[in-house]
């Protein structure tokens, strides 16, 4: 049983506890805790997952493995991102790897990843995803056993269509051409060409501009919070050298600066979870969509290259069949000649021996002799070539049928996934911008209240 057939059969019959918890009880997936654990001399962080009454632990590498499995099973589906290992490099100078803030960030983003999978109309029904969420399942065993262990390395060798026979043998044939990523389509689909160009620009803008700009702002806010904490301490120390209303006013200024520092720290934490992380996720999504569109591009290229190979093989076969027919006609003509006429022709040839025909005839004779040496039985060789050409045409015709169906279903499914992803992105952007505004309003309001109290205290200083 291949992976595609296995995958679809699970969708029709899966009624496992996780499936019921996700889709019948409509439970949200929570990552409730993260703890450092040791195994085999190595230390790692185990994330505690809870869905209804189901509880389990998974490490980051298993989340990464799950996503890779889904990408291999569904190369034409937008699989949500997870926080990347190197996403913490920018914070290395400020925080240690074991810092709680970084672990909390991973908890949030991994929880978002699981819930996006659960809500996906196709990925959420995949039993491998359900097995990942089962407490009694050793995930490494799932990955090492069929059907996952039998998946081809090249996703173009998979049969994507749900209505095609459960067979991968045709697309793994050495006769099937493998397109390069630089292949230029002869008949591109304008819808996906526009989508590819748009996603390229969005991915570039989010990764190289908005995400970088936001990270820079976050670093500067953290620096400002530290500076204001130092400034607040200076004002508090200065108040000790004053007396009466002046001392109270200076001390109140120090308290206002301290409060501002604390509020900035809280604002940074809020923006990190509600704005900065979603921006990073959107940048990852743009890159993922670009890769899925590239897969569709390669599938389209595969169809075109199979068409060209099939036409070439058909021309070769037609040429061989034409030669075979001409040879048969010649043999029939020779067999129809009267033997007496043949004997007379031979006698005449002996009476008039052939003269020297020059180097051209010599080369012709040598070529004919070499041909007889190389090809003892040209008729058998020709029939063998015809048989191989017919087999190749059959394989390419089947491959063309499969890949055309794949391309059609991929195009329909991907367009639906792009539309769904766009709706999600709009909702996410709306939530992000609202959270961004509310965070600043909350900070400004508390800061205003603090400084108004400070102003009241300063106004009490007698002149």
N, C-alpha and C positions, 0 to 999 in steps of 0.2 A: 504493500500500500504506500503510495507516495504522499508527500506532505500536503499537496493541495486537496486530495481526496480525503485524507485524514482530517484536515482542517474543516472542510465543509460538513463532514459527517458529524463532527462534534457540535457544530452549530445547530444541526437538526435535532440532536438527541441529548445534549448536555443539560442535565438537571442537577448538577452537583451542589453541595451546600453553599459554595461561594456564589455560584450563579443565582441561586435562590435569594441569598442575602443581598446581592447587588441589584437584581432586576425585579424581584417580587416584593422584597421588604423595603426596597428603595433606600438602602443605607448609604451613608457617606463614609468614605475611608479616612481614618485618622491615623497620623503618626504621633503617638502620644509621648514617646520618650526616645532618647538616644543614649546608649551606655557604652563605655569602653570595655571590650572583652579581649581575651587572649586565647589563641588556639595554635598549636604547633609552633610555639615560640614567636608568633606574630600577634601584634595588637591591632585591633580594628574597632570601628564603631558599629554597633548593632542597633538598628532602628526598629522600634516596637510599633507594629501595625495592628489596628483594630477595626473590624467591620462587624457591627452588631455584636454577637457573642463570640466571634472568631478572633483570636489573638495569635500573633506570630512575630518572629524577628527575622529581618533580612539585613545583609550588609550592602554597602554601596556597590561593590563589584557584582552582586546578584541583580541589583536594579539595572546596572549597565548591561549585563548579560541578557536580561529580559528584553530590553529595548533592541538589542542587536538581533535577537531571535525574531521579534516582530517585524523588524526591517527586512529580514531575509524571507519571512513568510509573506509579507505584504509590501513588496518593493514599490507598488504604485499607490500606497496609502500614506497619508501624512501622519507619521508616528510622533507623538508629543516629545519634547526634549526633556532631559534631566540636567541637573547642575553639572557642569564639566569639572573634571579634576583640577584643571589649571585655572579655574575661575577665581581661585583664592590667591593667585600670585600677587595681584595688585595690593592685597591686604597684608602681605607677609611682613612688610616693614613696620606695620602698625600693630599687628596682632599675631599671636602664636597660632600654630595649626590646630591646637586643641582648644582654642578659645571658644567659649560657649556661644558667642554671637555667630560664629561660623557654622557651628553644629546646628543652631536654630535655623539658620538660613537654609541649610540642606534639608532639614526636616520639612520646612514650608514648601520648598520646591519639589521634593520627592512626593509629598502629599498631593500637591497639585498635579504632578505627573500621573499618579495612580487614579485620581478622580477624572482626569481627562480621558484616560484609557477606558474607565468604566462607563463614561457617557458616550463614547464613540460607538456609532451604530454597527461597526464591524469588529473592531478590536475588542470592544467590551464583551463580545460573545465568544471570543477565542478561549478554548479550554486551557491552553498553555498559560494564559494570563490568570485564569482561575487557579491552576495548579501552583502558580507563584504565590498565591494568597492562601494556600492551605498550610496549616501548621505542621502536619505530619509528612510533608513532601520535601525530600532532599533535592534542591533545585539542580545541583550539579549532575545528578542522575538523569533528570529530564533532558538536559542539554546533550548528554552523551549517548542517549538511546534513540532509536528510530521513533518518529520520522525525522526529528531534527538533525540527527547525525547523518542522514542521507540527503540533506538539501544540497543542491549543486552550488559550487562557489560562485558561478556566474548566474545572476538572476535572470538573464535573458534565456537561459536554458530551462526555466520553469514554464509550465503551462498555467497561465493566469486565469483563463476563462473557466467559469464554473460549469459551462455546458459542454466542454470538450472532454474527450476520453481521459481517464486517469493514467496518463502515460507521459513520461519525460524522454523516452528513448529517441524519438524523432529529433528533438531540438538539441540533443547532445551529440548527434552525428557529426563527424568531421566535415561532412559536405555543407553544413550550415555555416554561412559566413558570420564573422563577429565584427560588428561595426566599431570604428574608433570614435572617441568622444568629439573629434573634430569633423566628423562626417556632416556634410551639408545636404539637407533634404532637398530632393528634386520637386516634391509636391508638399510643402509644409502646410500644416493646418493654421490658418491665420489667428484662430482663437488662442492657441497655445503659444504661438510665436509672440503674441502681444503679452501673454502672461509671463513668459520667460524673461522678456525685456523688463517688465514692470518689477518682477520679483528680484531681478539682479540689482536694480536701482534701489529698491526698498532695503534689501539685505545690506548693500553697501552703505546706505544712509544711516540705518539703525546701528550697525556695527562700528562704523568709522566716524560717526558724527554724534548722534543723539546719545548713545550709550557712553561714549567717551566723555562727552560734555557733562552728563549726569554724574558720572563717577568723579569728575573733577570738582563739581559743585559739592558733592558729599564730603570729599577730602577737605575742601576749604571750610565747610561748616564745622567739621570736627576740629580743625585748627582754630576756628573762631571760638568754639566752646572752650577749648583749652586756654586760649588767650584771655577770655572773659573770666574764667575761673581764677587765673593768676591776678587779673585786675581787681576782682572782687576781694581777694585776700589783701591786696595792697590798700584798698579803701578801708577795710576793716582795721588794718594795722594803723592807718592814719588817724582813724577816729579815736584811738587811744591817746593821741597827743592833744586832743581838743577837749573842751568841756561844754556842758550845758546843751543848748539847742544845736549848736554847731556840731558837737560830737554825735548827737542823735541823727542829724541830717547826713553827715558823712557816712555813719554806720549804715543808714538806710540806703544810701547809694550803693554801698558795697553789697548789701543784701539783694538789691535790685539786679546788680550785675551778676551775682551768684545765681539768682533765679533765672536770669536770661541764659546763663551757661547751661543750667539744668534743662531748660526748655528746648534749647538747641539740640542737646544730646537726645532728648526724647523725640524731637522732630526728625533727627537723622535716623533713629531706629525705626520710626514710623514710615518715613520715606523709603528706607531700605526695603521693607517688606511689602509696602503697598504701591511703590512706584518704580524704584530702581530695579528690583528683581523682575517685575513684569516687563520692563523694557528689555532686559537681558533675554527674557524668555521670548519676546516678540522677535528679537534679532535672531535667535536660534530658529524660531519657526520660519522666518523668511529664508534662512539658509536651507532648512529641511525641505521646504516647498520647492526651492530651486533644484535640489537633488532629485526630488520625485519627478519634476518636469524633465530633468535630464534623462531619467530612466525612460519616460514616455518617448522622448526624442530618440533614444537608442532603439527602442522597440519599433518605432516608425522606420528608422534607418535599417533595422534588421529585415523588415518587410520588403523595403525597396531593394536591398541587396539580394534577398532570396529570389525576388522577381527577376532580377538581372541574371543571377546564376541559373535559374530555371530556363530562361529564354536561351541562354548560351548552350545549356545541355540539350535543349530541344533542337537547336540548330545542328549541333554535333550529331545527334541521333538521326535527324533527317538526312544529313550528308552520308552517314554510314549506311542507312537504309537505301539511299539512292545508289550508292556504289554496289551494294549487295544485289539490288534489282538489275543493274546494268551487267554485273558479272553473270548472273543467272541467264539473262538474255543472250549474252555472248556464248555461254556454254551450250545453250539450246541451239544457237545458230551453228556452232561448230559440230555438234552432234548430228545436225541435219544435213551436213555435207556428204556427197556420195564418195565412198572410199576409193573408187576407180579414179575420180577426178583428183583426189588427194594424191594418189600414187603418181599420176601424170605431172602434177605440179612439182613433186619432189624430183622427178627425173629431169624436168626442165631446169630446175635450180642447180642440179649437179652439172648439167651441160654448160651452164653459164655461172661459174663461181663468182661470188661477190668480190668486188674490187675493194682496194683500200679506201676507206671512207674518211680518213683523216682523224684528227684527235677527238672530234666531237663524238663520232661513233665509238671510238675507243673508250671514252669516258662513260658513254651510255652502257657499253658492255660491262665495264667494271662495276658501274652502279647496279646493274641488274644482278651481277654475280654476288655483290655484297648484300643486296636485298635478300637473295636466296639463302645466303649464309646466316644472316640475322633472323630472318623470318622463314622458317622451314615450311610452315603451313599458313600462308597469309589468309586463307579462307577461314580457318579456325580462329585465328587472331581477330579477324574482323567480326566474326560471330560473338566472340567473347567481349569485344568492345561494345557491340550492340546490346548485349545482355547487361553489361555494367551501366551503360548509358540509360537503359530503360529503368534499372533499379534506382539510379540517381535521380531521374526525372520523377519517379514515384515518391521517393523520399522528399524531394524539394516541393512537390505538389502538396503533400500532406503537411509539410512544415509551413508552406505559404497559407494553407487553409487555417492551421492553428494560430499562426502569428497574426493573420488578419482579424480573426475572432478576438484574440487577445488585445490587439490594438483598439478595436471597436469598444470592447468592454472597459479597457483601461481608460479610454477617453471619456466615456460616460461616467464611470465611477470617480475618476479624478476631478472632473468638472463639478460633480456633486460635492466631493470632499473640499474642493477649493471654495465653493459657495458656502458650505457649512463653516469652514475655517474663517472666511471673511466675516460672517455673522458673529462668530465668537470673538474675532479680533475687535470688531466695533464695540461689542459689549465690554470687552476687557479694557479697551482704550477709554471708554466712557467712565468705567469704574476707577481706572487709574487717575484720570484727570479730576474726578470728583474727590478722590482721596487726597490728591496733591493739593487741591484748593482747601479742603477742610483742615488738613494738617497745618497749612500756613495760617489759616484763619484762627485756629486754636492757639498757635504759637503767638501770633500778633495780639490776640485778645488778652492772653495771660501776661504778655510782656507789657501791654498798655496798662493793665490793672496795676502791675507792679510799679511802673514808673509814675503812675498817677498818685499812688500812695507815697512814693518818694517825693514827688512835687509838693504834696500836702505837708510833709515833714520839713522840707526846705523852706516853705512859706512861713513856718513858725519861727524862723531865725529872726530875732529883733534887729532892726536897722537903727 
